[in-house]
């Protein structure tokens, strides 16, 4: 009973911290996600240290569920037709948003004295994009139906495939096995095949058999089955080398074409009020601010954060047709994806403790910076009618 009470206390601390952080952030006219991430920093090991280490496995599961259900809800609001309309533009944004940050990250690390394997992992962390953080901001602002939101979400899916390919290559180098072309080919085939099957067979099944969700006797069967499908497809995506959130996003897009779309989304809103904040708080808890006790470390952190931000911004600016600043900033947050890449490099013994701390902090900082900037750009866009945050007048208005 004591153990159960301790676990409940930990859940209370994390959840209440997310409420306070989100409320303070919104009162300062910033997205709630910013306050939730900073709340994680405050209660984590480098802050008040209110969360026991033995509670982290449970919190990590809740965090992953939060990210999965967040992207599932976003997918429910994003039918395939909308993404299909911006497919080519999203691909350009994703490709340039991978190449430019990779070159910047590798160049900074290599010229700074890192060996090729470490520089490659640094570059891979630069490449990562957290779809969850951007999706939350877009959802809070109610702009998921806008064209720029479709480009960002489409690019995030493609970005994930490209990032997994790069990570496969980098991991092979770290293990000293050279570049495994077969592994790269296998990841590519699995990822593209998975997305293709869902986009074709999955959509057809949803359109023809959507009523099957209501066949069981329970009046809540469509809700229960949709949650089961969300988790199942998310697990399948992770086994195929993609992020679980991509699978959740895609199955959400499929269910968006059924008659239960509005009903499922309405129930998800209530569920996500509880589960999603765990994702953002745990992301914040992963940062050890004690590693930045010197001016040199702080300066290095600011430099790599600037490079990481400029890389994604340049990819969005060059790849998008309109709303370039919004799309570029929307691809900036690294969030949990950057943390995962850094953790993998540390596990392989490739990244030093200092480099690991820098990459994790950069992943957090890009998320905290990008969220309010993205919200500000979108607010200006919707109120003034400008095409992008810099008001260059290019492209067409929506």
Helices and strands as residue ranges (DSSP letters): H 2-27, H 32-43, G 53-55, H 56-76, H 80-84, H 87-111, H 116-127, H 131-140, H 147-174, H 181-197, I 198-202, H 203-209, G 210-214, H 221-239, H 244-255, H 261-285, G 289-291, H 295-319, H 324-330, H 335-347, H 353-384
